[in-house]
Amino acid sequence: MISQVQGVMHSTLQTNDLLSNIMVFVLACVLGYYIIWRVSGALHAPLLGVTNVISSIIIVACLKNLSTNPGFAGTLLCLIALFLVSINIFGGYYITAKMLNSMQNIKRKK
């Protein structure tokens, strides 16, 4: 009887943890959306640098998680996260290089 109650409590705790994690994720997405769209153009380059740092932390966390053998679902989520973060990092470097080239072209014309 006690083990059945503990099993029900354990599954309830897992469901509550999942719901709270989903709620934090949704709130972070909404907050991030509103913060990014209100940033002036002069601050986009430093903001891009910060997102690259956060992305590199996500890569390290995914690689550490993959080393613990997380199962199929965990491995799939880590690989998806690695793919999306890689797009963010390489896209950021591409845009930064493009901005620097355009600034050098303006200086050469003067």
C-alpha positions as CSV (number, residue, x, y, z in Angstrom):
1,M,0.0,0.0,0.0
2,I,2.8,2.4,0.9
3,S,4.7,1.7,-2.3
4,Q,1.5,2.5,-4.3
5,V,1.1,5.8,-2.6
6,Q,4.8,6.6,-3.2
7,G,4.4,5.7,-6.8
8,V,1.4,8.0,-7.3
9,M,3.2,10.8,-5.4
10,H,6.3,10.3,-7.6
11,S,4.4,10.5,-10.8
12,T,2.5,13.5,-9.6
13,L,5.8,15.2,-8.7
14,Q,7.1,14.4,-12.2
15,T,4.0,15.9,-13.8
16,N,4.3,19.1,-11.7
17,D,8.0,19.4,-12.6
18,L,7.2,19.1,-16.2
19,L,4.4,21.6,-16.1
20,S,6.6,24.1,-14.2
21,N,9.4,23.6,-16.7
22,I,7.1,24.2,-19.6
23,M,5.7,27.3,-17.9
24,V,9.2,28.7,-17.3
25,F,10.1,27.9,-21.0
26,V,7.1,29.7,-22.3
27,L,7.6,32.7,-20.1
28,A,11.3,32.9,-21.1
29,C,10.3,32.8,-24.8
30,V,7.7,35.6,-24.4
31,L,10.1,37.8,-22.2
32,G,13.0,37.2,-24.7
33,Y,10.8,38.2,-27.6
34,Y,9.8,41.5,-26.1
35,I,13.3,42.3,-24.8
36,I,14.9,41.6,-28.2
37,W,12.4,43.7,-30.2
38,R,12.9,46.7,-27.9
39,V,16.7,46.8,-28.3
40,S,18.0,49.7,-30.3
41,G,20.2,49.1,-33.4
42,A,23.4,50.2,-31.7
43,L,23.1,47.4,-29.1
44,H,22.6,44.5,-31.5
45,A,26.3,43.7,-31.8
46,P,26.9,43.3,-28.0
47,L,23.6,41.4,-27.7
48,L,24.8,39.1,-30.4
49,G,28.0,38.5,-28.5
50,V,26.0,37.6,-25.4
51,T,23.8,35.2,-27.2
52,N,26.9,33.5,-28.6
53,V,28.2,33.0,-25.1
54,I,24.9,31.6,-24.0
55,S,24.9,29.3,-27.0
56,S,28.3,28.0,-26.2
57,I,27.1,27.2,-22.7
58,I,24.2,25.3,-24.2
59,I,26.6,23.3,-26.4
60,V,28.7,22.3,-23.3
61,A,25.6,21.3,-21.4
62,C,24.3,19.2,-24.4
63,L,27.7,17.4,-24.7
64,K,27.8,16.7,-21.0
65,N,24.2,15.4,-21.1
66,L,25.1,13.2,-24.1
67,S,28.0,11.7,-22.1
68,T,25.6,10.4,-19.5
69,N,23.7,8.2,-22.0
70,P,20.3,10.0,-21.7
71,G,18.3,7.5,-23.8
72,F,16.7,8.1,-27.2
73,A,14.5,11.1,-26.3
74,G,17.3,12.8,-24.5
75,T,19.8,12.2,-27.3
76,L,17.3,13.4,-29.9
77,L,16.6,16.6,-27.9
78,C,20.3,17.2,-27.4
79,L,21.0,16.8,-31.1
80,I,18.2,19.2,-32.1
81,A,19.5,21.7,-29.5
82,L,23.1,21.4,-30.9
83,F,21.8,21.9,-34.4
84,L,19.8,25.0,-33.6
85,V,22.5,26.5,-31.4
86,S,25.1,25.9,-34.2
87,I,22.8,27.9,-36.6
88,N,22.7,30.7,-34.1
89,I,26.5,30.8,-33.6
90,F,27.5,30.5,-37.3
91,G,24.8,33.0,-38.3
92,G,26.0,35.4,-35.7
93,Y,29.5,35.2,-37.0
94,Y,28.4,35.6,-40.6
95,I,26.4,38.7,-39.8
96,T,29.2,40.2,-37.8
97,A,31.7,39.6,-40.6
98,K,29.2,41.1,-43.1
99,M,28.8,44.2,-40.9
100,L,32.6,44.6,-40.5
101,N,33.1,44.3,-44.3
102,S,30.5,47.0,-44.9
103,M,32.1,49.3,-42.4
104,Q,35.6,48.8,-44.0
105,N,34.1,49.6,-47.4
106,I,32.7,52.8,-46.1
107,K,36.1,53.8,-44.7
108,R,37.9,53.0,-48.0
109,K,35.5,55.2,-49.9
110,K,36.3,58.3,-47.8
